[in-house]
Amino acid sequence: MIMTAIRYYCLGVHALVAFIGKSVSYLMPILAFVVAFEVFCRYVLSHPTVWAHDTALFLFGYIAALGGAYVQQQRAHINVDILYNKVSPRMRSLFNMVSFILALFFVLLVCKMSIGKFEEALKFNYRRQSEWAPHMHHYWLMMSVASGLLALQLVSDWVEECYHLLTGKQLLPENIRHTEEHA
């Protein structure tokens, strides 16, 4: 019964993270268009926009932050493999569990700080210090969501690694799991 609930939690997190990660990838062509449009306006028309720089910064921030949990799910973050590849799969699970706990601590701090910054940005009407001066609250809300999403993924990954460490088996089917292979 409890294992079924844990599996459903991991599957639910996996589906949510995959949906958001793949969805946010559609912002990349928009970012490329904004940058290209600004270059065209600046160098061809000699009339730069006031909004393109801020928009590009926000889009890049959204792509990077909201895509972070998906990158974690796919185990595509940079890894130091010198020792990691020389140990058994169970020992790798132990290494992963330790690094996921450390990452979770950091991500929860980011989430807490982002929520505080979001509330502060709303209260004091924070804006970017630029000619266009767009509001900042949406960025801090996105950072809160992104760090919360990454925290959910890290907990799911930790549970999967814990299950693998204890049983030697995978918690989720191979076609659902991330791309990293456990032997």
LUMTOR-965141 format. One record per residue (C-alpha): x, z, y. Coordinates in steps of 0.1 Angstrom, whole numbers, plus 5000, padded with zeros to 4 digits. Layout:
// LUMTOR-965141
XZY
...
***
This chain:
// LUMTOR-965141
500050005000
502750105025
504949815014
502049575021
501649715056
505349695062
505449325050
502449245073
504249405102
507349195096
505348885091
503348945122
506449005143
508048695128
505048485137
504748625172
508448585180
508548225165
505448125186
506848265218
510348135211
509247785204
506647785232
509247885258
511447595247
508947365265
510147505298
513547335293
512446985304
510647145334
513847315343
515846995339
513246815361
513447085389
517247055389
517246675389
514546675417
516646905438
519746695433
517846385443
516346545474
519646695484
521946395479
519746095481
517146195507
519446445525
516546685526
516946975501
513947175489
513547545497
511947625463
513947445436
516947685434
514647995430
512347805406
515347695384
516748055384
513348195373
512847925346
516347985332
515748355331
512448305313
513948065288
516948295281
515148625280
511948515261
514048305237
516348605229
514048755202
513748415185
517548375185
517748725169
515148625143
517248315134
520448525135
521948275159
523648525182
527448525182
528848725153
532248855145
532748735109
536248855101
535149165081
531449075077
531948775054
534448965032
531949235021
529049244997
525549145008
524449505007
527349615029
526349335053
522849495054
524449825063
526449655090
523349485103
521349805103
523949985124
524249695149
520449665151
520050035159
522650005187
521049685200
517549855199
518850145220
520149905246
516949685246
514649995249
516750095280
516249745294
512549765287
512150105304
514149985334
512249655336
508849835336
510150065365
511449765384
508049585379
506149875393
508649905422
508349535429
504549555430
504549865452
507049745477
506249375475
509849275465
510748915471
513948715464
516248705494
516048335500
514348095525
511348055501
511248425493
509148425461
507748745447
509848925420
507249125401
506548845376
510248835367
510349205359
507049175339
508648895319
511749115313
509549395301
507749165277
511048995265
512849325259
509749465241
509549145220
513249175211
512749545202
509949445178
512149185162
515049435159
512849685142
511549415118
515049305110
516149665105
513249725081
514149405062
517849505059
516849855049
514649715021
517549485010
520049765010
517849994989
516449734965
518849434966
515749214971
514349035001
511249175018
509948845030
509848515012
512948295019
510848015036
509648275062
512848465068
515648385092
518148115082
520948355073
521348375035
521748705016
523148654981
***
